[in-house]
Amino acid sequence: MYESILSIKPYNLSKEQITWVNQTLVSLSDDEKLGQLICEIIWDKPGCDPLDVMKHFLPGAVMYRPFKAKRMREFTQRLQKASKIPLLIACNLERGGSGGNGGMEDGTYVASPMGVAATDDESSAEHLGEVCASEGSAVGVNWTYEPIIDIDMNPENPITNVRTYGSDPERIIRMAKAYCRGCRKWGVLTTIKHFPGDGVDYRDQHLMSSVNNLSADEWMDTYGRIYQALIEDGAETLMSAHIRQPNVTRMVNPLIKDEEIMPGSLSKELMQGILRGRFHFNGLICTDATQMVGYTCSMPRHEALPTSIQNGADMLTFTLNPTEDFKALQEGLSCGLLTHERLDEAVARILGMKAKLRLPERKDVVPPLHAMERIQSKKHKKWALEIADESITLVKDKQKGLLPLSPQKTKRIILVQATNEKPEGGYLSEARLFKGLLEKEGFIVHWFEEVPRPGTGYSIEDLKRDTDLFIYYANFKVSSNQTTIRLVWSDFLGDSSPKFVCDVPTLFLSFSNPYHLVDVPMVKTYINAYTSNEATVRMMIEKLMGRSSFKGKSPVDPFAGLWDARLHHHHHH
């Protein structure tokens, strides 16, 4: 039945496997088919049983939020045992076995994608993919929602940033392909996202349906080129996001009205016209999360869910209300909003991925217990250190003799933490580690303390006498549902900002957002590290002390095109 789809890339199924898909499809009721379309979310919280996701229907896939690896393995065993058809089990394996907003809590946090890109070495990306897939597969995860192939064109975008491989399409293609190679070694499906492409707008599609407003030609040369390269490379799945692309939509359908232009997750023009038609993508298309505002604000929900499938998506990511959402699909099917033909094709594509992973014939749904030794293995930790070593980037160094640091030159340091997180006890564990390592090197380090009346009572003379160096540890973490990741200071006069750069040497380290020079252009020595984790902090000390050279090559323009961010003032001593 679906041989023309399943016998070629990315499925490449055998006759026997295609027979399994066809026989399984024929044996399913309409409700069972509709269940296959849904990927449900799984948390490990008190009172949450993983099997709850099977109460209302049998989902085709589940996705784990971060929790402990041992629990994931148990959950996989229980879920696969209870499921009539084997499940796809997904995870956000963006930064290794852990880190960012995905993976398992106790996996290896390797680096952000931008940190990997800063090494400009494909083997870094391949190692990232290998850690993701070898640790993920140890607990039965068989699908990663990565690589992110967005382009970080807009420094103001709060959601792409260090989650991307930067702003150069060629480097993105090289890195993303290498990540996929690493995943395929361990038999884990990859996902290219966020189609039609995030990073142009300065808004977050979690909070609204954002817009990629490049001209059709520009889009084809950049995002289009990247998608085609990864599709050609065999990307198994693709995530269609809540982002609109008016010009590419019009290229497919010139007569469409502005208000009819839908985000990727609902767009026939983008999913069928571009992906299936022009790019010949033959893998599985899933939507981004359907509880995101970018989706819910685009169409009434009971219409949106069946429409996404009818217009080209094969799978819906998460439900808002499982009973209501399932009913919307049932009603969509009975009123013809979703055709039986389209439903069957979507389910065939889903079953095809399960066959590709050999799930039907596998006796064990998780590897033997000793596979857990892959998690946080020596090799993985070593790779994390190597990537940190090659990624840390000296962006600006205009203070003669500051680097390398030594306790002889700048013994007394004030450390300023700048973060959008609210860590327990006030300080990030990585920032505390950094402080401890500086103290081990022989520096006297104090956290910055604010004065009771902002802007007054400061004596520059005292400051110069008591302080040899200000160091900033910045970690403005990229996560959904925030409108900006720019620096924010403690009070209306910005006392915690680098306001005394002309009087006391100042060193600024960013462990996430690479564009902080936009807000601290006066800083003369600035380093991007892209990732706030232990490996990066340890390597940062090696760099600052001069025991290791700076090797990173910036994947974006850290000056964000600003004239003053590159500058430093000459003043007479």
Protein Blocks (a to p, Z undefined) as FASTA:
>chain_A
ZZmmmmmcfklpafklmmmmmmmmmmpcfklmmmmmpccdddddehiafklmmmmoccfb
dcdddddfklmmmmmmmmmmmpmbacddddddfnbjbehjedjfklccfbdfklmmmnop
aklmmmmmmmmmmmmmmnopabdcbdcfbdcfblklmklmmmbgbjbfklmmmmmmmmmm
mmmmnopacdddddebehjbccdfkloccddfbdfklmmmmmmmmmmmmmmnopabdcdd
fbdcfklmmmmmmmbcfklpccfklmmklmmmmmmmmnopabdcddddfkbfklmmmocf
klmmmmmmmnopabdehifblmlmmmmmmmmmmnopacfklmmmmmmmmmmmmmmnommm
pmblbdcfklmmmgopfklmmmmmmmmmmmoccfbdcbghkaccdfklmmpacdddddfb
dcehhiafklmmmmmmmmmnopacddddddfbghihiafklmmmmpcbdcddddddddeh
iabfcdcdfblnommpcfklmmpccddddfbbfklmmmmmmbmbdcdehiacfklmmmmm
mmmnopaccfbdcfbdfknopaklmpccdddZZ
